[in-house]
């Protein structure tokens, strides 16, 4: 069996399908032919029995002529001109098991069942016996009660066997044609049904060979093959989009890295030239130069850190598993960090308890980025208003606001408003916020606030109370 299974696995799929179809049809045809053969055999045998019973009863006057006064029977041919002569055998069986043929050419063996009928122990008997010439006969025996004897009527089983032989030949021929036809039909069906799979295979091989993700497979119908084709098209479209985004990220990162690197290179060259030529840079200029280098390194480190967050796979750059996090505590921690960045600002907060399922570090990073953006655009000694109610977090500043035509781009990577080019930042903070919030099933938006400034809105799914399995000390104070 293992060898057969291995050989089957080595065949092409269409060959296996055709072979399986042919095998299934062959088994079905064999079962149907066998059932048909046995049904016909039973019907023919029953018909033969009915014929024997219908013609076996001898009239009383004939019986008196067949048996002498001593109880012995004599061989008598009732109708020598009968065309059925010698096909049917009629013989008398006495109570001792002796027999004499009264019609036919040869005798048929006497069985114990015939003797029981002759002795009145059975009403009749039907069985198969062997004749003197070795042929099989179907025998029906009924009693002659007045003479303590029985009459056995027999006809050759060749009448049934010949018909069954012809039927078997016809069934075998039909079954053979059916199996061959089923194999051919199975091969045709396999080729037709697997044609989309062949097209899909060719397309996959083409994509693997050329890395051309623009190839699409035509989708016809709504069956499993169509769904597979549609899934493949969706996969290649996603891969193409991912590759485009990756290339765009690399291009944008290269563009953003070029500016601080160029500035750092210029400053370092100035310092190197001063050392090589022995011409000292004035203290104030050297101090400004070192401060510029420090600021550029800080900006470069922040940019690289943001790029690492965006390049990570998983939920918004989070490396840990999702946990139940108290959003109000996370916002409170982010507010304390924002106060360090803008000590001159006034930050007011109204935080209602809300628990979400997120990766704690990634969620805190997103909230901190959102507050940093508000701190950066707030005027000196301005006010930030932070409000959290039923999972809706709003951060409102009183800065210059964002023009309406720039709002669609605020969450794009590396995008910065022309009016904010001089401000520190990589243009990735809000992009990280959007990616984080959306990965947890939330939404984020930025819009103009009434009376001036900007209001950022984050909506995260959750509940005002922690789940039962979360300990109170882990959930944090409400």
C-alpha positions as CSV (number, residue, x, y, z in Angstrom):
1,X,0.0,0.0,0.0
2,X,2.8,2.4,0.8
3,X,4.5,1.8,-2.5
4,X,1.2,2.3,-4.3
5,X,0.6,5.6,-2.4
6,X,4.2,6.7,-3.2
7,X,3.7,6.0,-6.9
8,X,0.3,7.8,-6.9
9,X,2.0,10.8,-5.3
10,X,4.6,10.8,-7.9
11,X,2.0,11.2,-10.7
12,X,0.9,14.6,-11.9
13,X,-2.3,15.9,-10.3
14,X,-4.4,15.5,-13.5
15,X,-3.3,11.9,-13.9
16,X,-4.2,11.1,-10.3
17,X,-7.6,12.7,-10.7
18,X,-8.2,10.8,-13.9
19,X,-7.1,7.5,-12.3
20,X,-9.3,8.1,-9.2
21,X,-12.3,8.9,-11.4
22,X,-11.7,5.8,-13.5
23,X,-11.2,3.7,-10.4
24,X,-14.4,5.1,-8.8
25,X,-16.4,4.4,-12.0
26,X,-14.9,0.9,-12.3
27,X,-15.9,0.1,-8.7
28,X,-19.4,1.5,-9.3
29,X,-19.8,-0.4,-12.5
30,X,-18.5,-3.6,-11.0
31,X,-20.9,-3.3,-8.1
32,X,-23.8,-2.5,-10.4
33,X,-23.0,-5.3,-12.8
34,X,-22.7,-7.8,-9.9
35,X,-26.0,-6.7,-8.4
36,X,-27.6,-6.9,-11.9
37,X,-26.1,-10.4,-12.5
38,X,-27.4,-11.7,-9.2
39,X,-30.8,-10.2,-9.6
40,X,-31.1,-11.7,-13.1
41,X,-29.9,-15.0,-11.8
42,X,-32.5,-15.1,-9.1
43,X,-35.2,-14.1,-11.5
44,X,-34.2,-16.8,-14.0
45,X,-34.0,-19.5,-11.3
46,X,-37.4,-18.4,-9.9
47,X,-38.8,-18.4,-13.4
48,X,-37.4,-21.9,-14.0
49,X,-39.0,-23.1,-10.7
50,X,-42.3,-21.7,-11.7
51,X,-42.1,-23.5,-15.0
52,X,-41.3,-26.8,-13.3
53,X,-44.1,-26.4,-10.8
54,X,-46.6,-25.4,-13.5
55,X,-45.9,-28.4,-15.8
56,X,-45.0,-31.1,-13.2
57,X,-48.5,-32.3,-12.1
58,X,-49.4,-35.5,-13.9
59,X,-53.0,-36.4,-14.4
60,X,-54.3,-39.5,-12.4
61,X,-54.9,-41.6,-15.5
62,X,-51.4,-41.0,-16.7
63,X,-50.0,-42.0,-13.3
64,X,-51.9,-45.3,-13.4
65,X,-50.2,-46.0,-16.8
66,X,-46.8,-45.2,-15.4
67,X,-46.9,-47.5,-12.4
68,X,-47.7,-51.2,-12.6
69,X,-49.9,-53.0,-10.1
70,X,-46.7,-54.1,-8.2
71,X,-45.7,-50.5,-7.6
72,X,-42.9,-50.5,-10.1
73,X,-42.6,-47.8,-12.7
74,X,-41.8,-48.2,-16.2
75,X,-40.0,-45.9,-18.6
76,X,-42.5,-44.3,-20.9
77,X,-42.0,-41.4,-23.3
78,X,-45.2,-39.5,-23.2
79,X,-44.7,-37.5,-26.5
80,X,-41.7,-38.6,-28.6
81,X,-42.5,-35.7,-31.1
82,X,-42.1,-33.1,-28.3
83,X,-39.3,-30.7,-29.4
84,X,-38.3,-30.3,-25.8
85,X,-37.5,-34.0,-25.5
86,X,-34.5,-34.8,-23.4
87,X,-34.3,-31.2,-22.1
88,X,-36.8,-32.1,-19.4
89,X,-36.5,-35.2,-17.2
90,X,-39.4,-36.8,-15.3
91,X,-38.7,-39.7,-13.0
92,X,-40.6,-41.7,-10.3
93,X,-38.9,-42.0,-6.9
94,X,-40.1,-44.7,-4.5
95,X,-39.8,-44.7,-0.8
96,X,-36.5,-46.6,-0.8
97,X,-34.8,-44.0,-3.1
98,X,-35.0,-46.0,-6.3
99,X,-36.0,-44.2,-9.4
100,X,-37.1,-44.8,-13.0
101,X,-37.2,-42.3,-15.8
102,X,-40.5,-41.9,-17.5
103,X,-39.6,-39.0,-19.7
104,X,-36.1,-37.9,-20.8
105,X,-32.8,-39.4,-21.8
106,X,-30.9,-39.8,-18.6
107,X,-31.7,-40.1,-14.9
108,X,-31.1,-37.5,-12.2
109,X,-29.6,-38.4,-8.9
110,X,-32.0,-38.9,-6.1
111,X,-31.3,-36.8,-3.0
112,X,-32.5,-37.3,0.6
113,X,-35.0,-34.5,0.1
114,X,-36.6,-36.6,-2.7
115,X,-36.9,-39.6,-0.4
116,X,-38.5,-37.5,2.3
117,X,-41.1,-36.4,-0.2
118,X,-41.7,-40.0,-1.3
119,X,-42.2,-41.1,2.3
120,X,-44.6,-38.3,3.0
121,X,-42.3,-36.4,5.3
122,X,-42.2,-33.3,3.1
123,X,-44.8,-31.7,0.9
124,X,-42.3,-31.0,-1.9
125,X,-38.7,-30.2,-2.5
126,X,-36.7,-27.9,-4.9
127,X,-33.0,-28.4,-5.3
128,X,-30.1,-28.8,-7.8
129,X,-28.9,-32.3,-8.7
130,X,-26.5,-33.9,-11.1
131,X,-27.8,-35.9,-14.1
132,X,-26.3,-39.1,-15.5
133,X,-24.3,-37.1,-18.1
134,X,-22.8,-34.8,-15.4
135,X,-25.0,-31.8,-16.2
136,X,-26.6,-29.8,-13.4
137,X,-30.4,-29.9,-13.3
138,X,-32.9,-27.9,-11.4
139,X,-35.3,-30.5,-9.7
140,X,-38.8,-30.1,-8.3
141,X,-40.2,-33.2,-6.4
142,X,-43.9,-33.6,-5.4
143,X,-45.6,-36.7,-3.7
144,X,-47.8,-39.4,-5.1
145,X,-49.6,-40.1,-1.9
146,X,-51.6,-43.1,-3.2
147,X,-48.6,-44.9,-4.3
148,X,-46.1,-44.0,-1.6
149,X,-43.9,-42.5,-4.3
150,X,-42.8,-39.1,-5.6
151,X,-42.4,-37.5,-9.0
152,X,-39.2,-35.5,-9.8
153,X,-39.3,-33.0,-12.6
154,X,-35.9,-31.6,-13.7
155,X,-34.7,-29.2,-16.3
156,X,-31.0,-28.4,-17.1
157,X,-29.5,-25.3,-15.4
158,X,-27.8,-24.5,-18.7
159,X,-31.0,-22.6,-19.6
160,X,-30.1,-20.2,-16.8
161,X,-26.3,-20.4,-17.1
162,X,-26.3,-19.7,-20.9
163,X,-28.3,-16.6,-20.4
164,X,-26.2,-15.5,-17.4
165,X,-23.0,-16.1,-19.5
166,X,-24.3,-13.9,-22.2
167,X,-25.4,-11.3,-19.7
168,X,-22.0,-11.4,-18.0
169,X,-20.2,-10.9,-21.3
170,X,-22.4,-7.9,-22.1
171,X,-21.9,-6.5,-18.7
172,X,-18.1,-6.9,-18.9
173,X,-18.1,-5.3,-22.3
174,X,-20.2,-2.4,-21.1
175,X,-18.1,-2.1,-17.9
176,X,-14.9,-2.0,-19.9
177,X,-16.2,0.7,-22.2
178,X,-17.5,2.6,-19.2
179,X,-14.2,2.5,-17.4
180,X,-12.3,3.6,-20.5
181,X,-14.8,6.3,-21.1
182,X,-14.7,7.4,-17.5
183,X,-10.9,7.5,-17.6
184,X,-10.9,9.7,-20.7
185,X,-13.7,11.9,-19.3
186,X,-11.8,12.1,-16.0
187,X,-8.6,13.2,-17.8
188,X,-10.6,15.8,-19.8
189,X,-12.3,17.1,-16.6
190,X,-9.0,17.2,-14.8
191,X,-7.4,19.2,-17.6
192,X,-10.3,21.5,-17.9
193,X,-10.7,22.0,-14.2
194,X,-7.0,22.4,-13.5
195,X,-6.4,24.9,-16.4
196,X,-6.9,27.8,-14.0
197,X,-4.5,26.2,-11.6
198,X,-2.0,25.8,-14.4
199,X,-2.4,29.5,-15.2
200,X,-1.9,30.4,-11.6
201,X,1.2,28.2,-11.4
202,X,2.6,29.8,-14.5
203,X,1.9,33.3,-13.0
204,X,3.5,32.4,-9.7
205,X,6.6,31.1,-11.5
206,X,6.7,34.2,-13.6
207,X,6.5,36.4,-10.5
208,X,9.2,34.3,-8.8
209,X,11.4,34.5,-11.9
210,X,10.9,38.2,-12.8
211,X,9.6,39.7,-9.5
212,X,6.9,41.4,-11.6
213,X,4.1,42.1,-9.1
214,X,1.9,43.8,-11.6
215,X,0.7,40.5,-13.1
216,X,-2.9,39.7,-12.5
217,X,-4.9,36.5,-13.1
218,X,-8.4,36.9,-14.7
219,X,-11.1,35.9,-12.2
220,X,-14.1,34.1,-13.7
221,X,-17.0,32.8,-11.7
222,X,-17.2,32.5,-7.9
223,X,-15.9,29.0,-7.3
224,X,-12.9,27.9,-5.3
225,X,-10.5,28.5,-8.2
226,X,-11.9,32.0,-8.7
227,X,-11.4,32.7,-5.0
228,X,-7.9,31.4,-5.2
229,X,-7.2,33.6,-8.2
230,X,-8.7,36.6,-6.4
231,X,-6.6,35.9,-3.3
232,X,-3.5,35.7,-5.4
233,X,-4.3,39.0,-7.1
234,X,-4.9,40.6,-3.6
235,X,-1.6,39.1,-2.4
236,X,0.4,40.4,-5.3
237,X,-1.3,43.8,-5.0
238,X,-0.4,44.0,-1.3
239,X,3.1,42.9,-2.0
240,X,3.4,45.5,-4.8
241,X,2.0,48.2,-2.4
242,X,4.4,47.1,0.3
243,X,7.3,47.2,-2.0
244,X,6.3,50.6,-3.2
245,X,5.9,51.8,0.4
246,X,9.3,50.4,1.2
247,X,11.0,52.1,-1.7
248,X,9.2,55.3,-0.8
249,X,10.3,55.0,2.8
250,X,13.9,54.4,1.7
251,X,13.8,57.4,-0.6
252,X,12.1,59.6,2.0
253,X,14.6,58.5,4.7
254,X,17.5,59.2,2.4
255,X,16.2,62.6,1.6
256,X,15.6,63.5,5.3
257,X,19.0,62.0,6.3
258,X,20.8,64.0,3.7
259,X,20.2,67.4,5.3
260,X,21.5,66.7,8.8
261,X,24.4,64.6,7.5
262,X,25.4,67.4,5.1
263,X,25.3,69.9,7.8
264,X,27.2,67.7,10.2
265,X,29.8,67.0,7.5
266,X,30.2,70.7,6.9
267,X,30.7,71.5,10.6
268,X,33.1,68.6,11.1
269,X,35.1,69.7,8.1
270,X,35.4,73.2,9.6
271,X,36.6,71.8,12.8
272,X,39.1,69.5,11.0
273,X,40.4,72.3,8.9
274,X,40.9,74.4,11.9
275,X,42.9,71.7,13.6
276,X,45.0,71.0,10.4
277,X,45.8,74.7,9.6
278,X,46.3,75.8,13.2
279,X,43.8,78.6,12.8
280,X,41.6,78.6,15.9
281,X,37.9,79.2,15.5
282,X,36.6,82.1,17.7
283,X,35.2,80.8,21.0
284,X,31.7,82.0,20.2
285,X,31.7,80.5,16.7
286,X,33.1,77.3,18.1
287,X,30.5,77.1,20.8
288,X,27.7,77.7,18.2
289,X,29.3,75.1,15.9
290,X,29.4,72.5,18.7
291,X,25.8,73.3,19.6
292,X,24.8,72.9,16.0
293,X,26.5,69.5,15.9
294,X,24.8,68.4,19.0
295,X,21.4,69.4,17.7
296,X,22.0,67.7,14.4
297,X,23.1,64.5,16.1
298,X,20.0,64.6,18.3
299,X,17.8,65.2,15.3
300,X,19.6,62.3,13.4
301,X,19.1,60.0,16.4
302,X,15.4,60.8,16.7
303,X,15.0,60.3,12.9
304,X,16.7,56.9,13.1
305,X,14.6,55.9,16.1
306,X,11.4,56.8,14.3
307,X,12.5,54.9,11.2
308,X,13.1,51.8,13.3
309,X,9.6,52.1,14.7
310,X,8.1,52.3,11.3
311,X,10.2,49.5,9.9
312,X,9.2,47.0,12.5
313,X,6.6,44.4,11.7
314,X,3.7,43.6,14.0
315,X,1.3,45.9,15.8
316,X,2.6,49.5,15.3
317,X,6.1,48.6,16.0
318,X,5.3,47.0,19.4
319,X,7.4,44.0,20.2
320,X,5.4,42.7,23.2
321,X,2.1,40.9,23.5
322,X,-1.2,42.8,23.8
323,X,-2.3,43.5,27.3
324,X,-5.1,45.3,29.0
325,X,-3.8,48.9,29.5
326,X,-5.4,51.7,31.5
327,X,-5.5,54.5,28.9
328,X,-6.0,57.2,31.5
329,X,-2.8,56.2,33.3
330,X,-0.9,56.1,30.0
331,X,-2.2,59.6,29.1
332,X,-1.3,60.9,32.6
333,X,2.3,59.6,32.2
334,X,2.6,61.1,28.7
335,X,1.4,64.5,30.1
336,X,4.2,64.4,32.7
337,X,6.7,63.9,30.0
338,X,5.1,66.7,27.9
339,X,5.5,69.1,30.8
340,X,9.3,68.4,30.8
341,X,9.4,69.3,27.1
342,X,7.3,72.5,27.6
343,X,7.8,73.6,31.2
344,X,6.4,77.0,30.4
345,X,3.1,75.6,29.1
346,X,0.0,75.0,31.2
347,X,-1.5,71.5,30.6
348,X,-5.0,70.8,32.0
349,X,-6.5,67.3,32.0
350,X,-9.8,65.6,32.6
351,X,-9.3,61.9,32.3
352,X,-12.1,59.4,32.8
353,X,-11.1,55.7,33.4
354,X,-10.8,53.7,30.1
355,X,-9.1,50.4,29.5
356,X,-7.9,49.2,26.1
357,X,-6.1,46.1,24.8
358,X,-2.7,47.3,23.4
359,X,1.1,46.9,23.7
360,X,1.9,49.3,26.6
361,X,5.2,50.8,25.2
362,X,3.8,51.3,21.7
363,X,0.6,53.0,23.0
364,X,2.6,55.3,25.3
365,X,4.9,56.3,22.5
366,X,1.9,57.2,20.3
367,X,0.3,59.4,23.0
368,X,3.7,61.1,23.7
369,X,4.1,61.9,20.0
370,X,0.6,63.4,19.9
371,X,1.4,65.6,23.0
372,X,4.8,66.5,21.6
373,X,3.2,67.7,18.4
374,X,0.8,69.9,20.5
375,X,3.7,71.2,22.6
376,X,5.8,72.1,19.6
377,X,3.1,74.2,18.0
378,X,1.8,75.9,21.2
379,X,2.7,79.5,21.8
380,X,5.0,80.4,24.8
381,X,3.1,80.2,28.1
382,X,0.1,78.7,26.2
383,X,-2.4,76.1,27.3
384,X,-2.9,72.5,26.3
385,X,-6.3,70.9,27.1
386,X,-6.3,67.1,27.4
387,X,-9.7,65.4,27.7
388,X,-10.5,61.6,27.9
389,X,-14.1,60.4,28.0
390,X,-15.3,56.9,27.0
391,X,-12.3,56.1,25.0
392,X,-12.3,59.5,23.1
393,X,-9.0,61.4,23.8
394,X,-8.8,65.0,22.6
395,X,-5.7,67.2,22.7
396,X,-6.3,70.8,22.0
397,X,-3.6,73.5,21.6
398,X,-3.9,77.2,21.0
399,X,-1.2,77.4,18.3
400,X,-1.5,78.8,14.7
401,X,-3.5,75.8,13.5
402,X,-3.2,73.8,10.3
403,X,-4.5,75.2,7.0
404,X,-7.4,73.1,5.6
405,X,-5.5,72.2,2.5
406,X,-2.8,70.6,4.5
407,X,-5.0,68.5,6.8
408,X,-5.1,65.4,4.4
409,X,-1.3,65.1,4.6
410,X,-0.6,65.5,8.3
411,X,-0.3,61.7,8.9
412,X,1.9,61.0,5.9
413,X,5.5,60.0,6.6
414,X,8.1,62.8,6.5
415,X,5.4,65.4,5.7
416,X,5.8,68.7,7.4
417,X,4.0,71.9,6.9
418,X,6.0,74.6,5.1
419,X,5.5,76.8,8.1
420,X,7.1,74.2,10.4
421,X,10.3,73.5,8.4
422,X,12.4,75.3,10.9
423,X,11.0,73.4,13.9
424,X,12.6,70.3,15.2
425,X,11.2,66.9,14.1
426,X,11.4,64.2,11.5
427,X,7.9,64.3,10.2
428,X,7.3,60.8,11.4
429,X,5.6,61.4,14.8
430,X,2.0,61.7,13.6
431,X,2.5,58.8,11.2
432,X,3.5,56.6,14.1
433,X,0.4,57.8,16.0
434,X,-1.9,56.9,13.1
435,X,-0.3,53.5,12.6
436,X,-0.5,52.6,16.3
437,X,-4.1,53.7,16.8
438,X,-5.4,52.0,13.7
439,X,-3.6,48.8,14.5
440,X,-5.7,48.6,17.8
441,X,-8.9,49.2,15.9
442,X,-9.1,52.9,16.7
443,X,-9.3,56.1,14.7
444,X,-7.3,59.3,14.8
445,X,-7.9,62.8,13.3
446,X,-6.7,66.3,13.3
447,X,-8.8,69.4,12.8
448,X,-9.2,73.1,13.5
449,X,-10.4,74.0,17.0
450,X,-13.0,76.7,17.7
451,X,-11.3,79.9,18.6
452,X,-8.1,78.9,16.9
453,X,-5.5,76.2,17.3
454,X,-5.7,72.5,16.6
455,X,-7.6,69.6,18.2
456,X,-6.3,66.1,17.8
457,X,-8.9,63.3,18.4
458,X,-8.1,59.6,19.1
459,X,-10.9,57.0,19.6
460,X,-9.9,53.6,21.0
461,X,-12.3,50.6,21.7
462,X,-12.3,49.5,25.2
463,X,-14.3,49.6,28.5
464,X,-14.6,51.9,31.5
465,X,-13.7,49.0,33.8
466,X,-10.9,46.4,33.5
467,X,-11.8,42.8,32.7
468,X,-12.3,40.5,35.7
469,X,-9.0,38.6,35.0
470,X,-7.0,41.8,35.4
471,X,-5.8,42.5,39.0
472,X,-6.6,46.0,40.3
473,X,-3.0,46.7,41.1
474,X,-2.1,45.9,37.5
475,X,-4.9,47.9,36.0
476,X,-3.8,51.1,37.9
477,X,-5.9,53.6,39.8
478,X,-9.1,54.8,38.3
